[in-house]
Amino acid sequence: MVEKSYYSRKAKLSLKISEFEVPPMQDLLIIGKNAPIGAEAVRRMAQALSPEQFLIIKIDHPKIEAVLIRQSLIQMLDQDVLVGIILEEAERLISDNMVLRSELKIEVTVQREVQF
């Protein structure tokens, strides 16, 4: 007898975005191209405050230089998908001289149905 199965996988994202302030670390920072603090300085700050927990991703975008993101979030969802969503939402809010911080929660829902 042939087994039939049904597989569904969804991701639900919730972004909370605000201006950069102290303390600076949340789940991610979106760094404008002309922001007062650049991507390399942000990377060093993150490394000093939370060693090995964040990844800096350089971006080819008119207003955004880079995104600093908690590595555990990238383990939950594909990096390209995640960064694409972040950029899509942030580009509406950011100017090239801003740094935005964001809280990002990912909830993954898996549903499986198997016939036997």
Secondary structure as the mmCIF struct_conf table of DSSP 4:
data_model
#
loop_
_struct_conf.conf_type_id
_struct_conf.id
_struct_conf.beg_label_comp_id
_struct_conf.beg_label_asym_id
_struct_conf.beg_label_seq_id
_struct_conf.end_label_comp_id
_struct_conf.end_label_asym_id
_struct_conf.end_label_seq_id
STRN STRN1 LYS A 4 GLU A 19
BEND BEND1 VAL A 22 PRO A 23
BEND BEND2 GLN A 26 ASP A 27
STRN STRN2 LEU A 28 GLY A 32
TURN_TY1_P TURN_TY1_P1 LYS A 33 ASN A 34
BEND BEND3 PRO A 36 ILE A 37
HELX_RH_AL_P HELX_RH_AL_P1 ALA A 39 LEU A 49
BEND BEND4 SER A 50 SER A 50
TURN_TY1_P TURN_TY1_P2 PRO A 51 GLU A 52
BEND BEND5 GLN A 53 GLN A 53
STRN STRN3 PHE A 54 LYS A 58
BEND BEND6 PRO A 62 LYS A 63
STRN STRN4 ILE A 64 ARG A 70
HELX_RH_AL_P HELX_RH_AL_P2 GLN A 71 MET A 76
BEND BEND7 LEU A 77 LEU A 77
HELX_RH_AL_P HELX_RH_AL_P3 GLN A 79 ALA A 90
TURN_TY1_P TURN_TY1_P3 GLU A 91 LEU A 93
TURN_TY1_P TURN_TY1_P4 ASP A 96 ASN A 97
STRN STRN5 VAL A 99 GLN A 115
#
